[in-house]
Amino acid sequence: MGILEILAERAKALNKKIVLPEGHDPRVVTAAVKAARAGICRPVVIGTPEELAAAEKQAGVSLADSSVEVIDHTTSEHLPQIAAAFYEKRKAKGMTEPEALNVVKSNRLYFGNMMVALDIAQGMVAGSIASTSDMLRSAFHCIGTAKNIKLASSLFMMDLREPTLAGENTLLFADCGVNPCPTSAELVDIAYATALSFRQLIGKTPRLAFLSFSTKGSARHELVDKMRDACEMTRKRFAEIGLEATVDGELQADAALVPAVGASKNKGGAIQGDANVLIFPDLQAGNIAYKLVERLAGATAYGPILQGLARPVNDLSRGCKADDIIGAICITALQSLS
């Protein structure tokens, strides 16, 4: 059973309401129907009657026949509550009440995010049409970051074709999609968010390796110092909040993933080739790494999965298929676990 099948089974037990604001996309209505029929979640599709009818016709499905909830964001009964709550969030930035109403009424991303912020829904999946920048902006404006986190980030879930030598079938790589050049302090937020994500998605104790071109001082450079400092600050953060996880670094990738190399290069270290979460020094390294593992090792990469937000919101590739949307729905439902 693949990782997404496992996640789908776990998502079914949660019965979460997930909002899909791009109801004008036939792929979205197809995914909503499939997810509802499979019992993965309670999908809520946003769109005007005209938009939904056109998308249903093109997709060859019926939302009504599948018990999918539909909401017209331009006339919804939730509009007054959503507009008032959005105004409270943005009034310090100079937004007026009429402006707040206009934003949530005209912008389906803001409407959907505010549904999540108000717990009308427990998560949102969008981006099949909207850009990543629009997705992130609306999420930050409506939801913001989680407690103890100042920086939102992303991860890729790598479903390996063959397990690592330590027996791990799934690895999390972070950050591979959002923050180009995080500082040591920002890497702590990325590591914390990824550790929480690992527990939510995989259900095991995270073992984090802070990667570098050095293992425990084998090279000297400010980039090595950055990862060593980030690792130490992460240990302190986890100890303060009582998060159970193993943290080690700076480590080269082979010391993090190959037990024999870890035992040789990192004697006495907490991670000896058995990491399941890899924290990369910057976006460039992380993005290159996940693509190499995907293309050369045959792994399946799921993401970028957003993390560090107060409530779960996930972005889609604009080239996604309906099944990709269902995968994102499963992940989002599991991220709603506290």
LINZILIN-V978194 format. One line per field, one symbol per residue. burial: b if it has 24 or more other C-alpha atoms within 12 Angstrom, else e. A space follows every 10 residues. Layout:
burial->???
This chain:
burial->eebbeebbbb bbebbbbbbb bbbbbbbbbb bbbbbbebbb bbbbbbbbee bbbebbeebe bbbeebebbb bbbbebebbb bbbbbbbebb eeeeeeeeeb bbbbbbbbbb bbbbbbbbbb bbbbbbbbbb ebeebbebbb bbbbbbeebe bbbbbbbbbb eeebebebbb bbbbbbbbbe ebbbbbbbbb bbbbbbbbbb bbeebbbbbb bbbbbbeeee eebbbbbbbb bbbbbebbee eeeebbbbbb bbbbbbbbbe bbeebbeebb bbbbbbbbbb bbbebbbebb bebbeeeebb bbbbbbbbbb bbbbbbbeeb ebbbbbbbbb bbbbbbbe
